[in-house]
């Protein structure tokens, strides 16, 4: 099992990313941290093999955490950056710090799963190698490449998708397509199309409720809604 530490300043986002990781075979989450200091402390104490690292943290930048993780004497940990930061300077610094992947929020389960599966294949391959030749090395680096299977399909726009995601994610109860349409200012047909797409990605779950008419009502909820203590 690949021991994973999830770092994000937002407790709910951290719990969502935790649930994503725990749905991928071969991975286990050993802790969550919501600050840079907490990330460094838990990385030292728990010795995870992988860290999902947010860049925007309340006490220090995730880039500072990354630099500290690379100091002599620190246990080795691989890092996947998960952040809303999209500026070139941050990206360049993350690359120089040796991040395995860089994921821009918000992303869905399938996106992270693809990266984690590639990382697991890389991890296993490196464990088996002794004296790699050029072909072995090329194969190792190819395992980090993704195929870009999760680009938005035709008819799905990023701004509308983000509104639908926020509506379902922040809801305290299951929602119908009509309720989502009202809250997002879209038509019911549009809301249903986006909800069906999100259900296919695994980001939301669909439940059926049968009434007196015998026709099922479709109800949607955020799949990774995890209770948070306190």
C-alpha positions, -999 to 999 in steps of 0.1 A, spaced: 0 0 0 12 35 -8 9 56 23 -5 90 15 -7 123 34 -33 148 22 -25 185 27 -51 212 21 -61 244 41 -98 236 35 -111 208 57 -139 198 34 -116 198 3 -91 177 22 -118 152 31 -129 150 -5 -94 144 -17 -90 118 10 -120 100 -2 -107 101 -38 -74 85 -27 -91 58 -6 -112 48 -37 -80 39 -56 -67 3 -49 -32 2 -35 -34 36 -16 -42 44 20 -45 78 36 -25 79 68 -32 115 77 -45 150 69 -29 184 75 -43 218 70 -12 240 74 24 239 62 37 233 97 12 204 101 23 189 68 60 189 78 53 175 112 31 147 99 55 139 70 83 135 96 62 114 120 41 93 96 67 88 68 42 87 39 54 77 5 32 102 -13 19 137 -3 -10 156 -20 1 192 -14 -19 223 -17 0 255 -25 -21 280 -7 -17 273 30 -25 296 59 10 298 75 34 293 46 33 285 9 31 249 -2 63 257 -22 81 264 11 68 231 24 82 214 -8 116 231 -3 117 219 34 108 184 24 139 183 1 163 194 29 190 169 39 179 145 67 142 146 57 126 113 48 119 110 11 83 116 -1 69 120 -35 46 150 -41 16 157 -62 6 194 -62 -31 200 -59 -39 237 -61 -58 266 -77 -25 283 -85 -20 285 -123 8 311 -126 40 301 -145 63 310 -116 45 286 -92 45 259 -118 82 263 -125 91 262 -88 70 231 -83 87 214 -112 121 223 -99 110 209 -65 104 175 -81 66 173 -81 53 141 -98 21 158 -111 4 192 -109 -34 192 -106 -54 224 -108 -86 226 -87 -113 217 -91 -108 183 -105 -128 151 -105 -121 116 -92 -112 102 -126 -85 128 -131 -68 120 -98 -73 83 -102 -54 84 -136 -25 102 -119 -24 78 -89 -26 47 -111 3 60 -132 23 68 -100 16 34 -86 29 18 -118 60 39 -116 65 31 -80 62 -6 -86 85 -5 -116 112 14 -97 110 -12 -69 118 -40 -94 146 -23 -113 182 -30 -105 204 -18 -134 180 -2 -158 190 2 -195 178 31 -217 146 12 -226 138 7 -189 144 44 -182 122 55 -211 94 32 -199 97 47 -163 93 82 -176 64 72 -199 45 61 -168 42 97 -157 25 108 -189 -13 109 -190 -34 104 -221 -56 134 -215 -88 113 -215 -107 137 -193 -110 168 -214 -145 183 -212 -167 168 -239 -186 188 -264 -216 206 -249 -200 209 -214 -185 243 -206 -161 249 -177 -179 279 -161 -213 262 -160 -197 229 -148 -181 248 -119 -215 263 -109 -231 229 -110 -202 214 -90 -204 241 -63 -242 238 -61 -242 200 -55 -211 200 -34 -224 227 -10 -259 213 -7 -270 198 26 -294 174 9 -299 155 -23 -310 177 -52 -332 171 -82 -322 184 -117 -349 210 -113 -334 223 -80 -300 224 -96 -314 243 -126 -330 269 -103 -299 274 -82 -276 277 -112 -298 297 -134 -298 271 -162 -326 251 -179 -336 218 -164 -323 200 -195 -289 217 -192 -287 209 -155 -295 172 -161 -269 170 -189 -242 184 -165 -254 161 -137 -252 131 -159 -217 140 -169 -206 144 -133 -222 111 -124 -202 94 -151 -170 109 -137 -178 96 -102 -180 131 -87 -217 128 -78 -240 99 -70 -274 93 -84 -302 78 -63 -338 70 -74 -368 78 -52 -401 62 -62 -434 81 -55 -470 73 -58 -469 76 -96 -444 48 -99 -420 70 -119 -386 74 -102 -373 108 -92 -336 113 -98 -317 127 -68 -281 138 -69 -255 143 -42 -218 149 -39 -202 115 -38 -174 125 -15 -194 142 12 -176 130 43 -186 139 79 -160 161 96 -157 159 134 -161 192 152 
